[in-house]
Amino acid sequence: MLKTIRILGIDPGSRATGFGIVEQHGFDLNFVVCGVVKSTPTLSMPERLKEIYQGIYAVIGKHEPHHAAIEQVFVAKNPSSAIKLGQVRGVLLLAASQFSLPLQEFSPKAVKQAVVGYGQASKDQMQQAVRALLKLSATPSSDAADALAVAMCCANHLAVSRAADRNK
């Protein structure tokens, strides 16, 4: 009997962290919710991290996903930006771990390949692919679409893993 699995995808950002939740039943995916946790730019970095943590913690508490997936840090040209992104990822990982969510990490290239079929896809291509694949009536914001794509990538990996386990 196939079980429905709820997957949270996270696209970390110090200004806007995208989140997206899909439900997977076998190879079928259904949209649940998506959005953005924004931090207040005028606050100190510790206060912004607190806002991001509290925002994603609330999303997890409300929607009760079974799995979480997060986009890995890409190599940034600006070391300061890379450090901030690492700090954001830290609070996001903490929030997921406080709910004991199994967590997978995917590179931006792997996410793009899973959703668009091309590892160098543009933001617009990602948004359109997510909208089409999840049959959404409107195009989600770039951050929310990226988060949904991360969740979709995770769903693909989970489905393949379950299929492989059944064939052993």
URLIN-V402005 format. One record per residue. PSI is psi in whole degrees, 0 to 359 (NA if undefined). Layout:
psi: (PSI PSI)
//
This chain:
psi: (129 139 144 130 131 127 129 125 140 131 98 143 146 338 318 121 118 146 149 138 133 156 136 131 103 239 1 137 138 139 137 300 157 163 195 135 115 146 156 114 335 351 162 160 318 321 323 319 321 317 316 314 310 323 312 327 317 320 314 314 321 318 351 60 159 335 158 151 143 146 135 158 132 161 114 151 329 113 324 318 320 321 314 317 322 321 318 313 322 314 329 318 321 313 314 320 331 341 6 37 131 136 133 150 139 142 154 322 318 321 313 318 320 325 317 334 8 120 351 23 147 168 317 317 319 313 315 320 316 315 315 313 326 3 48 147 339 158 124 161 162 315 318 320 318 320 318 322 322 317 320 319 315 316 317 315 319 318 318 319 317 319 319 320 322 332 2 NA)
//
